[in-house]
Amino acid sequence: MSLIELIRRHIKTSPHTFVLLALLSGVSNVLVMTLITTSAGVEQAALDLRTITMFGLVIGIYIVSQRGLMRITATEVESMIHDLRMALVENISHAELLSLERVGRSEILTGMIRDTQTISQASNILVIAVQSIIMIALSMVYVFLINKIAFVLSLSFIAFSMLLILRHMIALRAELNTVYEEENHLYDGLRDVLEGFKEVKMSPPRRIDILAEIDIAATRARDVKIAFQGRAAQEFVLSQTMSFLLLGIIVFIAPMFFSVEAGAAARTAAAMLFIIGPLAMVTQAIPIFATANAAADNLSQLEHLLQSLVSTIPGMIERPLPATFEAIHFDTVSFTYVDNKAVDMFTVGPFNFSIRQGETLFITGGNGSGKSTLVKLLVGLYYPEKGVIRIDQQALSAETYSSYRSKFSVIFSDYYLFKRLYGLNAPSPEIIDELCLLLEILGKVRLKDANRFDTIDLSTGQRKRLALLVTLLEDKPIIVLDEWAADQDPHFRRKFYQELLPHLKALGKTIIAITHDDRYFDTADRCIALEEGRITSDISKKPLQ
Ligand SMILES: Nc1ncnc2c1ncn2[C@@H]1O[C@H](COP(=O)(O)OP(=O)(O)OP(=O)(O)O)[C@@H](O)[C@H]1O
């Protein structure tokens, strides 16, 4: 029962409050029924003020307890969902890049959106179901007091129904896993269409193929869902029919074998009619409960998965590194990509080199030679499998990695441009204009609401310039650029190598750039060339000024 476990872990209100409110609401509900059934048929004149006052009081208790119960439930469930979502995002933000690269994104998005919504929608129905169970139990006490035979028959019926319900719950649960699997395939397909929209639009055969693939997943999801809903409907009809049969037995059959006082038979029938509603509610809540349970199960698995991606050692206190440094050293550092079966795929290193503060270093090499992997090791996104990285004399450790990473500003080749300047103090419009002028995007983009760009819908090269503008605003001591100039026109490419990089160097920045622009190699202090994950040449062109 993952849902109950999940609720138990997150709930802040005492369970006693829930039980008390549910009992009050259930009891008042049954009392309404009792008052109605005992007073119906009594002559108008015989109805006393006490009964009417009691009737009003019971309704009052019902209103207060029911509203309280529903309000607390909504608050608790929505707070739980808020906490769950924040915990998931928190875990993602603390995850290790390499681990996250191996997790399906659709799985994470589905957990965040579909599963949390399912639980939210199910919560009120589940509360009503719990109340219904209470009402059924209390009504049964009433039936016991007025008609023992009907009580025994009803109890046997309810016990039988519960057994059926439990059996079907288990079956529904298994079916739901299939529904979820098919839906995940569907989401993967939808992501392909959205993210690869241009490619899909350009090629009708690709479009037909991808739609056929999505259709298969969507059809499977539809069929499994129809089967699931059909089964749930079948359960509902079965339970209702059995309730009617039970009523028939109590009203038509039982009096043939047992003598029951006429008034008691009528009151029992009325009470049984009162039970049918809550019974239907419980039956209807079963597929909803099964769905919410599966969603909770998915969320718990996702929570565990994301927690396992987090490298933070409990109780670990992060330590800052000194603000300035002289050099970063790689001492026999190597790193290996492995596949799902832990088989080695590609190794970079062992690397033995140092990068001095203020140096402009170019990293070159063919596609797949390991340049980006080296950069990910350098900026602290991947950890050395062997060897150590030192900043001056201090070897990096779990406690200092975060501080180490914050020394870098990186524009990856697959960078992501945020529309908002997260983590930065709002710069003045003058500074933005000055940088836009430098990067030749003046008039293309403006800041609005102090720290949000009015647009990021720019050309590919302009977007990269905007990313560089953010990097300049970050003002970190080390700037890493992965093939930054690749999308720039010849004019700006020249400006980048011959004006911007020297300007940054003059500001004291350490610059590490992956580049294939061999005609500008002379603008670097040093060039490292990689082949098959190893350094094949390391040439210092200019003495460091
Ligand atoms: N996430 C990953 N998982 C497994 N293997 C990877 C992963 N990323 C890269 N590789 C492998 O590592 C090798 C080096 O990749 P890397 O991205 O470092 O090359 P690169 O020199 O930056 O190439 P390019 O110039 O094409 O960007 C590649 O051959 C690739 O097969």
The ligand as a MOL file (V3000), in Angstrom:
LIG
                    3D

  0  0  0     0  0            999 V3000
M  V30 BEGIN CTAB
M  V30 COUNTS 31 33 0 0 0
M  V30 BEGIN ATOM
M  V30 1 N 27.5700 10.0750 -21.9160 0
M  V30 2 C 28.3830 9.2000 -22.5290 0
M  V30 3 N 28.2880 7.8770 -22.2580 0
M  V30 4 C 29.1130 6.9950 -22.8520 0
M  V30 5 N 30.0630 7.3350 -23.7310 0
M  V30 6 C 30.2170 8.6210 -24.0630 0
M  V30 7 C 29.3790 9.6220 -23.4740 0
M  V30 8 N 29.7650 10.8220 -23.9570 0
M  V30 9 C 30.7860 10.5690 -24.8040 0
M  V30 10 N 31.0480 9.2590 -24.8650 0
M  V30 11 C 32.1230 8.6160 -25.6490 0
M  V30 12 O 33.3260 9.2710 -25.3260 0
M  V30 13 C 34.0440 9.6220 -26.4810 0
M  V30 14 C 34.5490 11.0610 -26.3680 0
M  V30 15 O 33.4310 11.9300 -26.3630 0
M  V30 16 P 33.6110 13.4790 -26.2190 0
M  V30 17 O 32.2600 14.0720 -26.2170 0
M  V30 18 O 34.4810 13.7780 -25.0650 0
M  V30 19 O 34.3870 13.8250 -27.5840 0
M  V30 20 P 34.7480 15.2190 -28.2050 0
M  V30 21 O 36.2110 15.1950 -28.4570 0
M  V30 22 O 34.2390 16.3330 -27.3730 0
M  V30 23 O 33.9510 15.1270 -29.5770 0
M  V30 24 P 33.2870 16.2640 -30.4770 0
M  V30 25 O 34.3810 17.0530 -31.1260 0
M  V30 26 O 32.5300 15.4660 -31.4620 0
M  V30 27 O 32.4110 17.0890 -29.5800 0
M  V30 28 C 33.1520 9.3970 -27.6710 0
M  V30 29 O 33.7940 8.5280 -28.5420 0
M  V30 30 C 31.8820 8.7950 -27.1330 0
M  V30 31 O 31.6960 7.5310 -27.7090 0
M  V30 END ATOM
M  V30 BEGIN BOND
M  V30 1 1 1 2
M  V30 2 1 2 3
M  V30 3 2 2 7
M  V30 4 2 3 4
M  V30 5 1 4 5
M  V30 6 2 5 6
M  V30 7 1 6 7
M  V30 8 1 6 10
M  V30 9 1 7 8
M  V30 10 2 8 9
M  V30 11 1 9 10
M  V30 12 1 10 11
M  V30 13 1 11 12
M  V30 14 1 11 30
M  V30 15 1 12 13
M  V30 16 1 13 14
M  V30 17 1 13 28
M  V30 18 1 14 15
M  V30 19 1 15 16
M  V30 20 2 16 17
M  V30 21 1 16 18
M  V30 22 1 16 19
M  V30 23 1 19 20
M  V30 24 2 20 21
M  V30 25 1 20 22
M  V30 26 1 20 23
M  V30 27 1 23 24
M  V30 28 2 24 25
M  V30 29 1 24 26
M  V30 30 1 24 27
M  V30 31 1 28 29
M  V30 32 1 28 30
M  V30 33 1 30 31
M  V30 END BOND
M  V30 END CTAB
M  END
